[in-house]
Amino acid sequence: MRHFVLVVIVVYGLNPIFGQTIEVSQKFKLPNTLSESSGAIFFNDKLITITDSGGENKLYELDTISGTITRTVTVVNATNTDWEALTQDDTSIFIGDIGNNSGDRTDLKVHKISKVDYLNSTDIIAETIDFSYADQSDFTANLNNTEWDAEALVSNSDTHLILFTKDWVNNITKGYLIPKTPGTFAVNPLNSTLESDGLITGGFFNDTSGKLYLVGYSNLLVPFIWTSESFNGNDVFSGTNTKSALDVGQEQIEGIAFVSANRYLMTSESFSVTRLGITFSDDAKLMAFSIDEGALSNSNFENNESIKLFPNPVVEVLYVNGEGIVSVELFDTKSVLLSKGNQAQIDMSNMASGVYLVKINFMNQSSIVKRVVKR
């Protein structure tokens, strides 16, 4: 009878109530080399991943159809102390050597890699961004019981990254703005925090929808995803934050990668843990899921070079040039429609400086979205 009661408690703990459940499909088990996959991006039609502490100083390209490693790139001037995060922008790949399970590291850093170098060589040199937390004063080692661990890093602008902490003590996630410029920085937390109700392990900022996605899991390895939107500037938790369940069973989710409109991939790490006297274990996997991201979600982004926007950056009037255009719509980065018309020009003279999205609709009922910068 005592054993029966224990099982009931465990099952209850594995099924918390969420406002929404997102269906997840398993694509395949990851190769043994990637059993400790710890971050992921999708670039050049390949999934790129890394391994964490004890792993090599390498990036691994994975074919998402066959599940095989097709290419390995070595960062020759970097050591893998605890690589935990990958993110990218238009020109660079960023590796977060930010794992800090005991909270005592004083050598936290982000490695910055040129995408041109990455594509042209399998041995590359990284620039380094060294940083520390300005609000950390105690560096006493406390394994898996610290506020200063981190595994999530996103690119949210041309100039900055945001790091998100993995708080083992209070499950309160803080964000830190880190410059993309090589150097040494003491970084301060953003104004707002997230009561994550678990450990945050990966993230992606979608600059088209203006939404931040953070993945993680509870202490019973129940995966979840947080969506943050309608926030003020870089203060990404100041708007609406929504938690959703990931319908995938027990997994140690580690990374999330944007593939295309609505489509995401996730990696998990192999695990073996004991909770309440029962051991749970599983292999590392690649998984996929979809999210409806609103009015712009079914459009193709930046993939039609025959359509020209000029001037870009724009000060007053933006012109759209191309064949078969029936209408042009202007959105802000939160997918709010600002204007719509059938003229191939947009008066932006009274709009604030920043990034905007131009949706171009065609006679064949297709559409594309291009970014424009207003000065």
Secondary structure as GFF3:
##gff-version 3
##sequence-region A 1 375
A	DSSP	alpha_helix	2	13	.	.	.	ID=ss1
A	DSSP	beta_strand	21	29	.	.	.	ID=ss2
A	DSSP	three_ten_helix	32	34	.	.	.	ID=ss3
A	DSSP	beta_strand	37	43	.	.	.	ID=ss4
A	DSSP	beta_strand	46	51	.	.	.	ID=ss5
A	DSSP	beta_strand	58	62	.	.	.	ID=ss6
A	DSSP	beta_strand	69	75	.	.	.	ID=ss7
A	DSSP	beta_strand	85	88	.	.	.	ID=ss8
A	DSSP	beta_strand	92	97	.	.	.	ID=ss9
A	DSSP	beta_strand	109	114	.	.	.	ID=ss10
A	DSSP	alpha_helix	115	120	.	.	.	ID=ss11
A	DSSP	beta_strand	123	124	.	.	.	ID=ss12
A	DSSP	beta_strand	127	133	.	.	.	ID=ss13
A	DSSP	beta_strand	149	155	.	.	.	ID=ss14
A	DSSP	beta_strand	160	166	.	.	.	ID=ss15
A	DSSP	beta_strand	172	173	.	.	.	ID=ss16
A	DSSP	beta_strand	175	179	.	.	.	ID=ss17
A	DSSP	beta_strand	183	187	.	.	.	ID=ss18
A	DSSP	beta_strand	194	195	.	.	.	ID=ss19
A	DSSP	beta_strand	199	206	.	.	.	ID=ss20
A	DSSP	beta_strand	211	217	.	.	.	ID=ss21
A	DSSP	beta_strand	223	229	.	.	.	ID=ss22
A	DSSP	beta_strand	240	247	.	.	.	ID=ss23
A	DSSP	beta_strand	252	260	.	.	.	ID=ss24
A	DSSP	beta_strand	263	269	.	.	.	ID=ss25
A	DSSP	beta_strand	271	275	.	.	.	ID=ss26
A	DSSP	beta_strand	278	282	.	.	.	ID=ss27
A	DSSP	beta_strand	285	290	.	.	.	ID=ss28
A	DSSP	beta_strand	300	301	.	.	.	ID=ss29
A	DSSP	beta_strand	308	310	.	.	.	ID=ss30
A	DSSP	beta_strand	317	321	.	.	.	ID=ss31
A	DSSP	beta_strand	325	331	.	.	.	ID=ss32
A	DSSP	beta_strand	337	341	.	.	.	ID=ss33
A	DSSP	beta_strand	345	347	.	.	.	ID=ss34
A	DSSP	beta_strand	354	362	.	.	.	ID=ss35
A	DSSP	beta_strand	367	374	.	.	.	ID=ss36
###
